[in-house]
Amino acid sequence: MRPFRLRPGGRGVTVRGTHDPEAAVEKTAYAILLLLAVIWLAAMVVGMVAAFPFGVLGLLGLVAVGLLLIKVLRERLANADDDYYSKHVDQ
């Protein structure tokens, strides 16, 4: 027997492994947003280098924000308590 899961929002039951068009749209949207973020960051870096010497300050700020984001993501991925509560506690 194949395992099943409840769909979010109580819209019925689906069999695991079936195609979910909503998930495909969500993944596509995230991919587009990621691509736009990479292009935006590249444009920011090029603009800051072009505005040398004042652009270096912005570039340092951008690097600092990136390092803090990496720190937060590492802490979140390493914390087992966050995983438990995100999976087992309803809002």
PyMOL Python script that loads the backbone (N, CA, C, O; Angstrom):
from pymol import cmd

cmd.read_pdbstr("""\
ATOM      1  N   MET A   1       0.844  -1.178   0.000  1.00  0.00           N
ATOM      2  CA  MET A   1       0.000   0.000   0.000  1.00  0.00           C
ATOM      3  C   MET A   1       0.889   1.240   0.000  1.00  0.00           C
ATOM      4  O   MET A   1       1.870   1.306   0.740  1.00  0.00           O
ATOM      5  N   ARG A   2       0.546   2.215  -0.826  1.00  0.00           N
ATOM      6  CA  ARG A   2       1.343   3.430  -0.915  1.00  0.00           C
ATOM      7  C   ARG A   2       0.941   4.407   0.176  1.00  0.00           C
ATOM      8  O   ARG A   2      -0.246   4.560   0.467  1.00  0.00           O
ATOM      9  N   PRO A   3       1.920   5.071   0.782  1.00  0.00           N
ATOM     10  CA  PRO A   3       1.587   6.051   1.821  1.00  0.00           C
ATOM     11  C   PRO A   3       0.889   7.259   1.210  1.00  0.00           C
ATOM     12  O   PRO A   3       1.092   7.582   0.039  1.00  0.00           O
ATOM     13  N   PHE A   4       0.067   7.921   2.014  1.00  0.00           N
ATOM     14  CA  PHE A   4      -0.632   9.115   1.550  1.00  0.00           C
ATOM     15  C   PHE A   4      -0.353  10.256   2.505  1.00  0.00           C
ATOM     16  O   PHE A   4       0.135  10.059   3.617  1.00  0.00           O
ATOM     17  N   ARG A   5      -0.673  11.447   2.049  1.00  0.00           N
ATOM     18  CA  ARG A   5      -0.504  12.625   2.898  1.00  0.00           C
ATOM     19  C   ARG A   5      -1.680  13.555   2.678  1.00  0.00           C
ATOM     20  O   ARG A   5      -2.266  13.592   1.596  1.00  0.00           O
ATOM     21  N   LEU A   6      -2.015  14.298   3.705  1.00  0.00           N
ATOM     22  CA  LEU A   6      -3.059  15.303   3.576  1.00  0.00           C
ATOM     23  C   LEU A   6      -2.493  16.515   2.872  1.00  0.00           C
ATOM     24  O   LEU A   6      -1.372  16.933   3.162  1.00  0.00           O
ATOM     25  N   ARG A   7      -3.236  17.075   1.969  1.00  0.00           N
ATOM     26  CA  ARG A   7      -2.792  18.272   1.275  1.00  0.00           C
ATOM     27  C   ARG A   7      -3.021  19.474   2.177  1.00  0.00           C
ATOM     28  O   ARG A   7      -3.965  19.478   2.967  1.00  0.00           O
ATOM     29  N   PRO A   8      -2.174  20.495   2.076  1.00  0.00           N
ATOM     30  CA  PRO A   8      -2.347  21.694   2.900  1.00  0.00           C
ATOM     31  C   PRO A   8      -3.696  22.345   2.630  1.00  0.00           C
ATOM     32  O   PRO A   8      -4.164  22.379   1.492  1.00  0.00           O
ATOM     33  N   GLY A   9      -4.302  22.850   3.665  1.00  0.00           N
ATOM     34  CA  GLY A   9      -5.583  23.530   3.530  1.00  0.00           C
ATOM     35  C   GLY A   9      -6.761  22.583   3.564  1.00  0.00           C
ATOM     36  O   GLY A   9      -7.900  23.009   3.374  1.00  0.00           O
ATOM     37  N   GLY A  10      -6.508  21.286   3.807  1.00  0.00           N
ATOM     38  CA  GLY A  10      -7.600  20.340   3.925  1.00  0.00           C
ATOM     39  C   GLY A  10      -8.324  20.079   2.620  1.00  0.00           C
ATOM     40  O   GLY A  10      -9.532  19.845   2.633  1.00  0.00           O
ATOM     41  N   ARG A  11      -7.616  20.111   1.474  1.00  0.00           N
ATOM     42  CA  ARG A  11      -8.279  19.944   0.184  1.00  0.00           C
ATOM     43  C   ARG A  11      -8.243  18.493  -0.279  1.00  0.00           C
ATOM     44  O   ARG A  11      -8.246  18.246  -1.485  1.00  0.00           O
ATOM     45  N   GLY A  12      -8.210  17.551   0.608  1.00  0.00           N
ATOM     46  CA  GLY A  12      -8.264  16.162   0.214  1.00  0.00           C
ATOM     47  C   GLY A  12      -6.960  15.424   0.464  1.00  0.00           C
ATOM     48  O   GLY A  12      -6.047  15.937   1.111  1.00  0.00           O
ATOM     49  N   VAL A  13      -6.896  14.221  -0.060  1.00  0.00           N
ATOM     50  CA  VAL A  13      -5.753  13.345   0.144  1.00  0.00           C
ATOM     51  C   VAL A  13      -5.100  13.083  -1.208  1.00  0.00           C
ATOM     52  O   VAL A  13      -5.790  12.851  -2.200  1.00  0.00           O
ATOM     53  N   THR A  14      -3.773  13.120  -1.247  1.00  0.00           N
ATOM     54  CA  THR A  14      -3.054  12.771  -2.470  1.00  0.00           C
ATOM     55  C   THR A  14      -2.092  11.647  -2.152  1.00  0.00           C
ATOM     56  O   THR A  14      -1.640  11.508  -1.015  1.00  0.00           O
ATOM     57  N   VAL A  15      -1.783  10.857  -3.141  1.00  0.00           N
ATOM     58  CA  VAL A  15      -0.828   9.768  -2.983  1.00  0.00           C
ATOM     59  C   VAL A  15       0.567  10.327  -3.216  1.00  0.00           C
ATOM     60  O   VAL A  15       0.803  11.051  -4.183  1.00  0.00           O
ATOM     61  N   ARG A  16       1.497   9.983  -2.316  1.00  0.00           N
ATOM     62  CA  ARG A  16       2.875  10.470  -2.439  1.00  0.00           C
ATOM     63  C   ARG A  16       3.453   9.975  -3.756  1.00  0.00           C
ATOM     64  O   ARG A  16       3.285   8.813  -4.126  1.00  0.00           O
ATOM     65  N   GLY A  17       4.134  10.872  -4.457  1.00  0.00           N
ATOM     66  CA  GLY A  17       4.734  10.508  -5.728  1.00  0.00           C
ATOM     67  C   GLY A  17       3.925  10.978  -6.920  1.00  0.00           C
ATOM     68  O   GLY A  17       4.404  10.909  -8.052  1.00  0.00           O
ATOM     69  N   THR A  18       2.712  11.453  -6.693  1.00  0.00           N
ATOM     70  CA  THR A  18       1.924  11.955  -7.814  1.00  0.00           C
ATOM     71  C   THR A  18       2.349  13.373  -8.136  1.00  0.00           C
ATOM     72  O   THR A  18       2.944  14.056  -7.303  1.00  0.00           O
ATOM     73  N   HIS A  19       2.044  13.809  -9.336  1.00  0.00           N
ATOM     74  CA  HIS A  19       2.426  15.152  -9.779  1.00  0.00           C
ATOM     75  C   HIS A  19       1.504  16.179  -9.138  1.00  0.00           C
ATOM     76  O   HIS A  19       0.281  16.060  -9.211  1.00  0.00           O
ATOM     77  N   ASP A  20       2.093  17.180  -8.516  1.00  0.00           N
ATOM     78  CA  ASP A  20       1.335  18.259  -7.889  1.00  0.00           C
ATOM     79  C   ASP A  20       1.628  19.545  -8.650  1.00  0.00           C
ATOM     80  O   ASP A  20       2.722  20.091  -8.504  1.00  0.00           O
ATOM     81  N   PRO A  21       0.690  20.056  -9.464  1.00  0.00           N
ATOM     82  CA  PRO A  21       0.962  21.251 -10.259  1.00  0.00           C
ATOM     83  C   PRO A  21       1.242  22.484  -9.406  1.00  0.00           C
ATOM     84  O   PRO A  21       1.989  23.366  -9.831  1.00  0.00           O
ATOM     85  N   GLU A  22       0.658  22.562  -8.216  1.00  0.00           N
ATOM     86  CA  GLU A  22       0.913  23.705  -7.330  1.00  0.00           C
ATOM     87  C   GLU A  22       2.377  23.732  -6.887  1.00  0.00           C
ATOM     88  O   GLU A  22       2.977  24.803  -6.805  1.00  0.00           O
ATOM     89  N   ALA A  23       2.951  22.569  -6.604  1.00  0.00           N
ATOM     90  CA  ALA A  23       4.352  22.499  -6.191  1.00  0.00           C
ATOM     91  C   ALA A  23       5.269  22.876  -7.349  1.00  0.00           C
ATOM     92  O   ALA A  23       6.307  23.503  -7.138  1.00  0.00           O
ATOM     93  N   ALA A  24       4.896  22.501  -8.571  1.00  0.00           N
ATOM     94  CA  ALA A  24       5.708  22.852  -9.733  1.00  0.00           C
ATOM     95  C   ALA A  24       5.713  24.360  -9.950  1.00  0.00           C
ATOM     96  O   ALA A  24       6.749  24.939 -10.276  1.00  0.00           O
ATOM     97  N   VAL A  25       4.565  24.994  -9.773  1.00  0.00           N
ATOM     98  CA  VAL A  25       4.473  26.452  -9.929  1.00  0.00           C
ATOM     99  C   VAL A  25       5.290  27.142  -8.846  1.00  0.00           C
ATOM    100  O   VAL A  25       5.975  28.129  -9.116  1.00  0.00           O
ATOM    101  N   GLU A  26       5.220  26.631  -7.627  1.00  0.00           N
ATOM    102  CA  GLU A  26       5.975  27.221  -6.519  1.00  0.00           C
ATOM    103  C   GLU A  26       7.479  27.106  -6.764  1.00  0.00           C
ATOM    104  O   GLU A  26       8.218  28.065  -6.538  1.00  0.00           O
ATOM    105  N   LYS A  27       7.935  25.942  -7.223  1.00  0.00           N
ATOM    106  CA  LYS A  27       9.363  25.760  -7.497  1.00  0.00           C
ATOM    107  C   LYS A  27       9.816  26.676  -8.629  1.00  0.00           C
ATOM    108  O   LYS A  27      10.912  27.236  -8.576  1.00  0.00           O
ATOM    109  N   THR A  28       8.990  26.828  -9.639  1.00  0.00           N
ATOM    110  CA  THR A  28       9.325  27.725 -10.748  1.00  0.00           C
ATOM    111  C   THR A  28       9.430  29.161 -10.264  1.00  0.00           C
ATOM    112  O   THR A  28      10.348  29.882 -10.654  1.00  0.00           O
ATOM    113  N   ALA A  29       8.501  29.581  -9.420  1.00  0.00           N
ATOM    114  CA  ALA A  29       8.525  30.949  -8.881  1.00  0.00           C
ATOM    115  C   ALA A  29       9.783  31.185  -8.045  1.00  0.00           C
ATOM    116  O   ALA A  29      10.407  32.242  -8.143  1.00  0.00           O
ATOM    117  N   TYR A  30      10.153  30.205  -7.226  1.00  0.00           N
ATOM    118  CA  TYR A  30      11.377  30.342  -6.422  1.00  0.00           C
ATOM    119  C   TYR A  30      12.612  30.408  -7.317  1.00  0.00           C
ATOM    120  O   TYR A  30      13.538  31.168  -7.035  1.00  0.00           O
ATOM    121  N   ALA A  31      12.635  29.627  -8.382  1.00  0.00           N
ATOM    122  CA  ALA A  31      13.771  29.653  -9.307  1.00  0.00           C
ATOM    123  C   ALA A  31      13.900  31.014  -9.981  1.00  0.00           C
ATOM    124  O   ALA A  31      15.006  31.532 -10.135  1.00  0.00           O
ATOM    125  N   ILE A  32      12.770  31.594 -10.383  1.00  0.00           N
ATOM    126  CA  ILE A  32      12.782  32.925 -11.002  1.00  0.00           C
ATOM    127  C   ILE A  32      13.260  33.968 -10.007  1.00  0.00           C
ATOM    128  O   ILE A  32      14.070  34.827 -10.355  1.00  0.00           O
ATOM    129  N   LEU A  33      12.770  33.906  -8.774  1.00  0.00           N
ATOM    130  CA  LEU A  33      13.200  34.858  -7.752  1.00  0.00           C
ATOM    131  C   LEU A  33      14.689  34.724  -7.458  1.00  0.00           C
ATOM    132  O   LEU A  33      15.376  35.727  -7.267  1.00  0.00           O
ATOM    133  N   LEU A  34      15.189  33.496  -7.421  1.00  0.00           N
ATOM    134  CA  LEU A  34      16.616  33.283  -7.186  1.00  0.00           C
ATOM    135  C   LEU A  34      17.444  33.866  -8.327  1.00  0.00           C
ATOM    136  O   LEU A  34      18.472  34.499  -8.091  1.00  0.00           O
ATOM    137  N   LEU A  35      17.001  33.654  -9.551  1.00  0.00           N
ATOM    138  CA  LEU A  35      17.704  34.206 -10.711  1.00  0.00           C
ATOM    139  C   LEU A  35      17.724  35.735 -10.665  1.00  0.00           C
ATOM    140  O   LEU A  35      18.760  36.353 -10.909  1.00  0.00           O
ATOM    141  N   LEU A  36      16.579  36.339 -10.353  1.00  0.00           N
ATOM    142  CA  LEU A  36      16.522  37.795 -10.248  1.00  0.00           C
ATOM    143  C   LEU A  36      17.412  38.323  -9.126  1.00  0.00           C
ATOM    144  O   LEU A  36      18.049  39.365  -9.285  1.00  0.00           O
ATOM    145  N   ALA A  37      17.465  37.624  -8.000  1.00  0.00           N
ATOM    146  CA  ALA A  37      18.312  38.058  -6.889  1.00  0.00           C
ATOM    147  C   ALA A  37      19.787  38.002  -7.283  1.00  0.00           C
ATOM    148  O   ALA A  37      20.555  38.898  -6.934  1.00  0.00           O
ATOM    149  N   VAL A  38      20.188  36.954  -8.006  1.00  0.00           N
ATOM    150  CA  VAL A  38      21.580  36.836  -8.439  1.00  0.00           C
ATOM    151  C   VAL A  38      21.916  37.956  -9.423  1.00  0.00           C
ATOM    152  O   VAL A  38      22.982  38.564  -9.326  1.00  0.00           O
ATOM    153  N   ILE A  39      21.019  38.232 -10.368  1.00  0.00           N
ATOM    154  CA  ILE A  39      21.257  39.310 -11.332  1.00  0.00           C
ATOM    155  C   ILE A  39      21.337  40.656 -10.608  1.00  0.00           C
ATOM    156  O   ILE A  39      22.198  41.479 -10.918  1.00  0.00           O
ATOM    157  N   TRP A  40      20.440  40.876  -9.644  1.00  0.00           N
ATOM    158  CA  TRP A  40      20.434  42.145  -8.897  1.00  0.00           C
ATOM    159  C   TRP A  40      21.735  42.315  -8.110  1.00  0.00           C
ATOM    160  O   TRP A  40      22.329  43.393  -8.106  1.00  0.00           O
ATOM    161  N   LEU A  41      22.172  41.242  -7.443  1.00  0.00           N
ATOM    162  CA  LEU A  41      23.420  41.328  -6.682  1.00  0.00           C
ATOM    163  C   LEU A  41      24.612  41.586  -7.597  1.00  0.00           C
ATOM    164  O   LEU A  41      25.504  42.361  -7.251  1.00  0.00           O
ATOM    165  N   ALA A  42      24.630  40.945  -8.753  1.00  0.00           N
ATOM    166  CA  ALA A  42      25.723  41.177  -9.705  1.00  0.00           C
ATOM    167  C   ALA A  42      25.714  42.633 -10.170  1.00  0.00           C
ATOM    168  O   ALA A  42      26.771  43.257 -10.266  1.00  0.00           O
ATOM    169  N   ALA A  43      24.537  43.175 -10.456  1.00  0.00           N
ATOM    170  CA  ALA A  43      24.441  44.575 -10.877  1.00  0.00           C
ATOM    171  C   ALA A  43      24.891  45.507  -9.755  1.00  0.00           C
ATOM    172  O   ALA A  43      25.539  46.521 -10.013  1.00  0.00           O
ATOM    173  N   MET A  44      24.551  45.172  -8.515  1.00  0.00           N
ATOM    174  CA  MET A  44      24.980  45.981  -7.377  1.00  0.00           C
ATOM    175  C   MET A  44      26.501  45.994  -7.258  1.00  0.00           C
ATOM    176  O   MET A  44      27.100  47.050  -7.053  1.00  0.00           O
ATOM    177  N   VAL A  45      27.124  44.830  -7.386  1.00  0.00           N
ATOM    178  CA  VAL A  45      28.574  44.743  -7.273  1.00  0.00           C
ATOM    179  C   VAL A  45      29.239  45.522  -8.405  1.00  0.00           C
ATOM    180  O   VAL A  45      30.197  46.257  -8.167  1.00  0.00           O
ATOM    181  N   VAL A  46      28.744  45.370  -9.629  1.00  0.00           N
ATOM    182  CA  VAL A  46      29.319  46.100 -10.763  1.00  0.00           C
ATOM    183  C   VAL A  46      29.168  47.601 -10.547  1.00  0.00           C
ATOM    184  O   VAL A  46      30.103  48.358 -10.805  1.00  0.00           O
ATOM    185  N   GLY A  47      28.014  48.034 -10.082  1.00  0.00           N
ATOM    186  CA  GLY A  47      27.800  49.458  -9.826  1.00  0.00           C
ATOM    187  C   GLY A  47      28.696  50.000  -8.726  1.00  0.00           C
ATOM    188  O   GLY A  47      29.181  51.128  -8.814  1.00  0.00           O
ATOM    189  N   MET A  48      28.916  49.201  -7.694  1.00  0.00           N
ATOM    190  CA  MET A  48      29.762  49.654  -6.592  1.00  0.00           C
ATOM    191  C   MET A  48      31.228  49.725  -7.005  1.00  0.00           C
ATOM    192  O   MET A  48      31.955  50.623  -6.580  1.00  0.00           O
ATOM    193  N   VAL A  49      31.656  48.788  -7.826  1.00  0.00           N
ATOM    194  CA  VAL A  49      33.032  48.832  -8.320  1.00  0.00           C
ATOM    195  C   VAL A  49      33.207  50.026  -9.254  1.00  0.00           C
ATOM    196  O   VAL A  49      34.258  50.666  -9.254  1.00  0.00           O
ATOM    197  N   ALA A  50      32.179  50.329 -10.048  1.00  0.00           N
ATOM    198  CA  ALA A  50      32.247  51.469 -10.961  1.00  0.00           C
ATOM    199  C   ALA A  50      32.290  52.785 -10.195  1.00  0.00           C
ATOM    200  O   ALA A  50      32.857  53.764 -10.680  1.00  0.00           O
ATOM    201  N   ALA A  51      31.703  52.820  -9.014  1.00  0.00           N
ATOM    202  CA  ALA A  51      31.668  54.036  -8.193  1.00  0.00           C
ATOM    203  C   ALA A  51      32.824  54.070  -7.203  1.00  0.00           C
ATOM    204  O   ALA A  51      32.709  54.641  -6.119  1.00  0.00           O
ATOM    205  N   PHE A  52      33.934  53.458  -7.584  1.00  0.00           N
ATOM    206  CA  PHE A  52      35.114  53.446  -6.724  1.00  0.00           C
ATOM    207  C   PHE A  52      35.526  54.870  -6.392  1.00  0.00           C
ATOM    208  O   PHE A  52      35.473  55.696  -7.303  1.00  0.00           O
ATOM    209  N   PRO A  53      35.895  55.211  -5.288  1.00  0.00           N
ATOM    210  CA  PRO A  53      36.195  54.654  -3.985  1.00  0.00           C
ATOM    211  C   PRO A  53      34.982  54.582  -3.060  1.00  0.00           C
ATOM    212  O   PRO A  53      35.012  53.873  -2.054  1.00  0.00           O
ATOM    213  N   PHE A  54      33.905  55.318  -3.397  1.00  0.00           N
ATOM    214  CA  PHE A  54      32.757  55.338  -2.488  1.00  0.00           C
ATOM    215  C   PHE A  54      31.962  54.040  -2.543  1.00  0.00           C
ATOM    216  O   PHE A  54      31.308  53.681  -1.563  1.00  0.00           O
ATOM    217  N   GLY A  55      32.003  53.339  -3.651  1.00  0.00           N
ATOM    218  CA  GLY A  55      31.288  52.081  -3.781  1.00  0.00           C
ATOM    219  C   GLY A  55      31.841  50.982  -2.903  1.00  0.00           C
ATOM    220  O   GLY A  55      31.150  50.003  -2.619  1.00  0.00           O
ATOM    221  N   VAL A  56      33.083  51.134  -2.470  1.00  0.00           N
ATOM    222  CA  VAL A  56      33.691  50.118  -1.609  1.00  0.00           C
ATOM    223  C   VAL A  56      32.933  50.026  -0.285  1.00  0.00           C
ATOM    224  O   VAL A  56      32.800  48.939   0.277  1.00  0.00           O
ATOM    225  N   LEU A  57      32.440  51.151   0.213  1.00  0.00           N
ATOM    226  CA  LEU A  57      31.668  51.129   1.463  1.00  0.00           C
ATOM    227  C   LEU A  57      30.404  50.285   1.299  1.00  0.00           C
ATOM    228  O   LEU A  57      30.082  49.470   2.163  1.00  0.00           O
ATOM    229  N   GLY A  58      29.698  50.481   0.203  1.00  0.00           N
ATOM    230  CA  GLY A  58      28.509  49.676  -0.054  1.00  0.00           C
ATOM    231  C   GLY A  58      28.847  48.216  -0.255  1.00  0.00           C
ATOM    232  O   GLY A  58      28.105  47.336   0.180  1.00  0.00           O
ATOM    233  N   LEU A  59      29.962  47.956  -0.912  1.00  0.00           N
ATOM    234  CA  LEU A  59      30.389  46.590  -1.133  1.00  0.00           C
ATOM    235  C   LEU A  59      30.713  45.894   0.185  1.00  0.00           C
ATOM    236  O   LEU A  59      30.377  44.725   0.370  1.00  0.00           O
ATOM    237  N   LEU A  60      31.362  46.607   1.096  1.00  0.00           N
ATOM    238  CA  LEU A  60      31.646  46.038   2.425  1.00  0.00           C
ATOM    239  C   LEU A  60      30.349  45.752   3.183  1.00  0.00           C
ATOM    240  O   LEU A  60      30.229  44.722   3.846  1.00  0.00           O
ATOM    241  N   GLY A  61      29.389  46.657   3.085  1.00  0.00           N
ATOM    242  CA  GLY A  61      28.090  46.422   3.728  1.00  0.00           C
ATOM    243  C   GLY A  61      27.379  45.219   3.149  1.00  0.00           C
ATOM    244  O   GLY A  61      26.772  44.440   3.884  1.00  0.00           O
ATOM    245  N   LEU A  62      27.449  45.058   1.828  1.00  0.00           N
ATOM    246  CA  LEU A  62      26.819  43.911   1.176  1.00  0.00           C
ATOM    247  C   LEU A  62      27.479  42.606   1.602  1.00  0.00           C
ATOM    248  O   LEU A  62      26.790  41.608   1.809  1.00  0.00           O
ATOM    249  N   VAL A  63      28.791  42.599   1.736  1.00  0.00           N
ATOM    250  CA  VAL A  63      29.510  41.414   2.198  1.00  0.00           C
ATOM    251  C   VAL A  63      29.122  41.090   3.647  1.00  0.00           C
ATOM    252  O   VAL A  63      28.939  39.924   3.996  1.00  0.00           O
ATOM    253  N   ALA A  64      28.998  42.122   4.486  1.00  0.00           N
ATOM    254  CA  ALA A  64      28.628  41.899   5.889  1.00  0.00           C
ATOM    255  C   ALA A  64      27.229  41.292   5.992  1.00  0.00           C
ATOM    256  O   ALA A  64      27.016  40.365   6.773  1.00  0.00           O
ATOM    257  N   VAL A  65      26.282  41.800   5.219  1.00  0.00           N
ATOM    258  CA  VAL A  65      24.923  41.249   5.242  1.00  0.00           C
ATOM    259  C   VAL A  65      24.939  39.803   4.751  1.00  0.00           C
ATOM    260  O   VAL A  65      24.244  38.955   5.310  1.00  0.00           O
ATOM    261  N   GLY A  66      25.719  39.516   3.717  1.00  0.00           N
ATOM    262  CA  GLY A  66      25.826  38.152   3.219  1.00  0.00           C
ATOM    263  C   GLY A  66      26.404  37.199   4.251  1.00  0.00           C
ATOM    264  O   GLY A  66      25.932  36.070   4.386  1.00  0.00           O
ATOM    265  N   LEU A  67      27.418  37.638   4.977  1.00  0.00           N
ATOM    266  CA  LEU A  67      28.009  36.794   6.019  1.00  0.00           C
ATOM    267  C   LEU A  67      27.027  36.529   7.154  1.00  0.00           C
ATOM    268  O   LEU A  67      26.968  35.419   7.682  1.00  0.00           O
ATOM    269  N   LEU A  68      26.259  37.543   7.526  1.00  0.00           N
ATOM    270  CA  LEU A  68      25.246  37.348   8.576  1.00  0.00           C
ATOM    271  C   LEU A  68      24.144  36.400   8.109  1.00  0.00           C
ATOM    272  O   LEU A  68      23.655  35.586   8.894  1.00  0.00           O
ATOM    273  N   LEU A  69      23.753  36.496   6.847  1.00  0.00           N
ATOM    274  CA  LEU A  69      22.736  35.594   6.308  1.00  0.00           C
ATOM    275  C   LEU A  69      23.232  34.154   6.320  1.00  0.00           C
ATOM    276  O   LEU A  69      22.480  33.241   6.661  1.00  0.00           O
ATOM    277  N   ILE A  70      24.486  33.946   5.953  1.00  0.00           N
ATOM    278  CA  ILE A  70      25.067  32.602   5.990  1.00  0.00           C
ATOM    279  C   ILE A  70      25.091  32.070   7.421  1.00  0.00           C
ATOM    280  O   ILE A  70      24.811  30.893   7.646  1.00  0.00           O
ATOM    281  N   LYS A  71      25.421  32.917   8.379  1.00  0.00           N
ATOM    282  CA  LYS A  71      25.455  32.508   9.793  1.00  0.00           C
ATOM    283  C   LYS A  71      24.067  32.076  10.263  1.00  0.00           C
ATOM    284  O   LYS A  71      23.924  31.048  10.925  1.00  0.00           O
ATOM    285  N   VAL A  72      23.048  32.860   9.922  1.00  0.00           N
ATOM    286  CA  VAL A  72      21.676  32.540  10.331  1.00  0.00           C
ATOM    287  C   VAL A  72      21.220  31.229   9.706  1.00  0.00           C
ATOM    288  O   VAL A  72      20.606  30.406  10.385  1.00  0.00           O
ATOM    289  N   LEU A  73      21.506  31.021   8.429  1.00  0.00           N
ATOM    290  CA  LEU A  73      21.099  29.780   7.771  1.00  0.00           C
ATOM    291  C   LEU A  73      21.803  28.569   8.367  1.00  0.00           C
ATOM    292  O   LEU A  73      21.177  27.525   8.547  1.00  0.00           O
ATOM    293  N   ARG A  74      23.084  28.685   8.675  1.00  0.00           N
ATOM    294  CA  ARG A  74      23.803  27.570   9.306  1.00  0.00           C
ATOM    295  C   ARG A  74      23.215  27.232  10.667  1.00  0.00           C
ATOM    296  O   ARG A  74      23.040  26.057  10.990  1.00  0.00           O
ATOM    297  N   GLU A  75      22.908  28.253  11.474  1.00  0.00           N
ATOM    298  CA  GLU A  75      22.324  28.002  12.794  1.00  0.00           C
ATOM    299  C   GLU A  75      20.954  27.356  12.672  1.00  0.00           C
ATOM    300  O   GLU A  75      20.615  26.464  13.451  1.00  0.00           O
ATOM    301  N   ARG A  76      20.167  27.797  11.704  1.00  0.00           N
ATOM    302  CA  ARG A  76      18.829  27.239  11.525  1.00  0.00           C
ATOM    303  C   ARG A  76      18.914  25.779  11.092  1.00  0.00           C
ATOM    304  O   ARG A  76      18.160  24.947  11.596  1.00  0.00           O
ATOM    305  N   LEU A  77      19.798  25.457  10.186  1.00  0.00           N
ATOM    306  CA  LEU A  77      19.917  24.088   9.702  1.00  0.00           C
ATOM    307  C   LEU A  77      20.489  23.150  10.760  1.00  0.00           C
ATOM    308  O   LEU A  77      20.220  21.949  10.726  1.00  0.00           O
ATOM    309  N   ALA A  78      21.269  23.673  11.689  1.00  0.00           N
ATOM    310  CA  ALA A  78      21.888  22.838  12.715  1.00  0.00           C
ATOM    311  C   ALA A  78      21.020  22.663  13.953  1.00  0.00           C
ATOM    312  O   ALA A  78      21.361  21.857  14.819  1.00  0.00           O
ATOM    313  N   ASN A  79      19.910  23.387  14.071  1.00  0.00           N
ATOM    314  CA  ASN A  79      19.104  23.363  15.275  1.00  0.00           C
ATOM    315  C   ASN A  79      17.974  22.342  15.145  1.00  0.00           C
ATOM    316  O   ASN A  79      17.037  22.541  14.372  1.00  0.00           O
ATOM    317  N   ALA A  80      18.066  21.259  15.898  1.00  0.00           N
ATOM    318  CA  ALA A  80      17.051  20.201  15.851  1.00  0.00           C
ATOM    319  C   ALA A  80      15.729  20.649  16.471  1.00  0.00           C
ATOM    320  O   ALA A  80      14.670  20.186  16.048  1.00  0.00           O
ATOM    321  N   ASP A  81      15.769  21.538  17.464  1.00  0.00           N
ATOM    322  CA  ASP A  81      14.535  22.019  18.079  1.00  0.00           C
ATOM    323  C   ASP A  81      13.658  22.760  17.069  1.00  0.00           C
ATOM    324  O   ASP A  81      12.439  22.587  17.066  1.00  0.00           O
ATOM    325  N   ASP A  82      14.267  23.581  16.214  1.00  0.00           N
ATOM    326  CA  ASP A  82      13.503  24.291  15.194  1.00  0.00           C
ATOM    327  C   ASP A  82      12.824  23.322  14.242  1.00  0.00           C
ATOM    328  O   ASP A  82      11.680  23.539  13.843  1.00  0.00           O
ATOM    329  N   ASP A  83      13.524  22.249  13.877  1.00  0.00           N
ATOM    330  CA  ASP A  83      12.930  21.246  12.992  1.00  0.00           C
ATOM    331  C   ASP A  83      11.731  20.585  13.652  1.00  0.00           C
ATOM    332  O   ASP A  83      10.693  20.400  13.016  1.00  0.00           O
ATOM    333  N   TYR A  84      11.865  20.233  14.908  1.00  0.00           N
ATOM    334  CA  TYR A  84      10.774  19.577  15.607  1.00  0.00           C
ATOM    335  C   TYR A  84       9.542  20.474  15.667  1.00  0.00           C
ATOM    336  O   TYR A  84       8.441  20.041  15.330  1.00  0.00           O
ATOM    337  N   TYR A  85       9.724  21.725  16.095  1.00  0.00           N
ATOM    338  CA  TYR A  85       8.576  22.615  16.250  1.00  0.00           C
ATOM    339  C   TYR A  85       7.961  23.011  14.919  1.00  0.00           C
ATOM    340  O   TYR A  85       6.750  23.217  14.846  1.00  0.00           O
ATOM    341  N   SER A  86       8.760  23.125  13.862  1.00  0.00           N
ATOM    342  CA  SER A  86       8.184  23.469  12.571  1.00  0.00           C
ATOM    343  C   SER A  86       7.365  22.314  11.998  1.00  0.00           C
ATOM    344  O   SER A  86       6.460  22.540  11.195  1.00  0.00           O
ATOM    345  N   LYS A  87       7.671  21.083  12.402  1.00  0.00           N
ATOM    346  CA  LYS A  87       6.932  19.923  11.890  1.00  0.00           C
ATOM    347  C   LYS A  87       5.761  19.505  12.775  1.00  0.00           C
ATOM    348  O   LYS A  87       4.792  18.931  12.278  1.00  0.00           O
ATOM    349  N   HIS A  88       5.833  19.785  14.086  1.00  0.00           N
ATOM    350  CA  HIS A  88       4.842  19.223  15.006  1.00  0.00           C
ATOM    351  C   HIS A  88       3.943  20.231  15.703  1.00  0.00           C
ATOM    352  O   HIS A  88       2.977  19.820  16.345  1.00  0.00           O
ATOM    353  N   VAL A  89       4.204  21.502  15.613  1.00  0.00           N
ATOM    354  CA  VAL A  89       3.395  22.490  16.327  1.00  0.00           C
ATOM    355  C   VAL A  89       2.586  23.298  15.316  1.00  0.00           C
ATOM    356  O   VAL A  89       3.136  23.884  14.383  1.00  0.00           O
ATOM    357  N   ASP A  90       1.271  23.318  15.519  1.00  0.00           N
ATOM    358  CA  ASP A  90       0.393  24.099  14.643  1.00  0.00           C
ATOM    359  C   ASP A  90       0.315  25.528  15.150  1.00  0.00           C
ATOM    360  O   ASP A  90       0.390  25.779  16.352  1.00  0.00           O
ATOM    361  N   GLN A  91       0.166  26.451  14.228  1.00  0.00           N
ATOM    362  CA  GLN A  91       0.075  27.877  14.589  1.00  0.00           C
ATOM    363  C   GLN A  91      -1.304  28.182  15.106  1.00  0.00           C
ATOM    364  O   GLN A  91      -1.591  29.324  15.465  1.00  0.00           O
TER     365      GLN A  91
END
""", "prot")
cmd.dss("prot")
cmd.show_as("cartoon", "prot")
cmd.util.cbc("prot")
cmd.orient("prot")
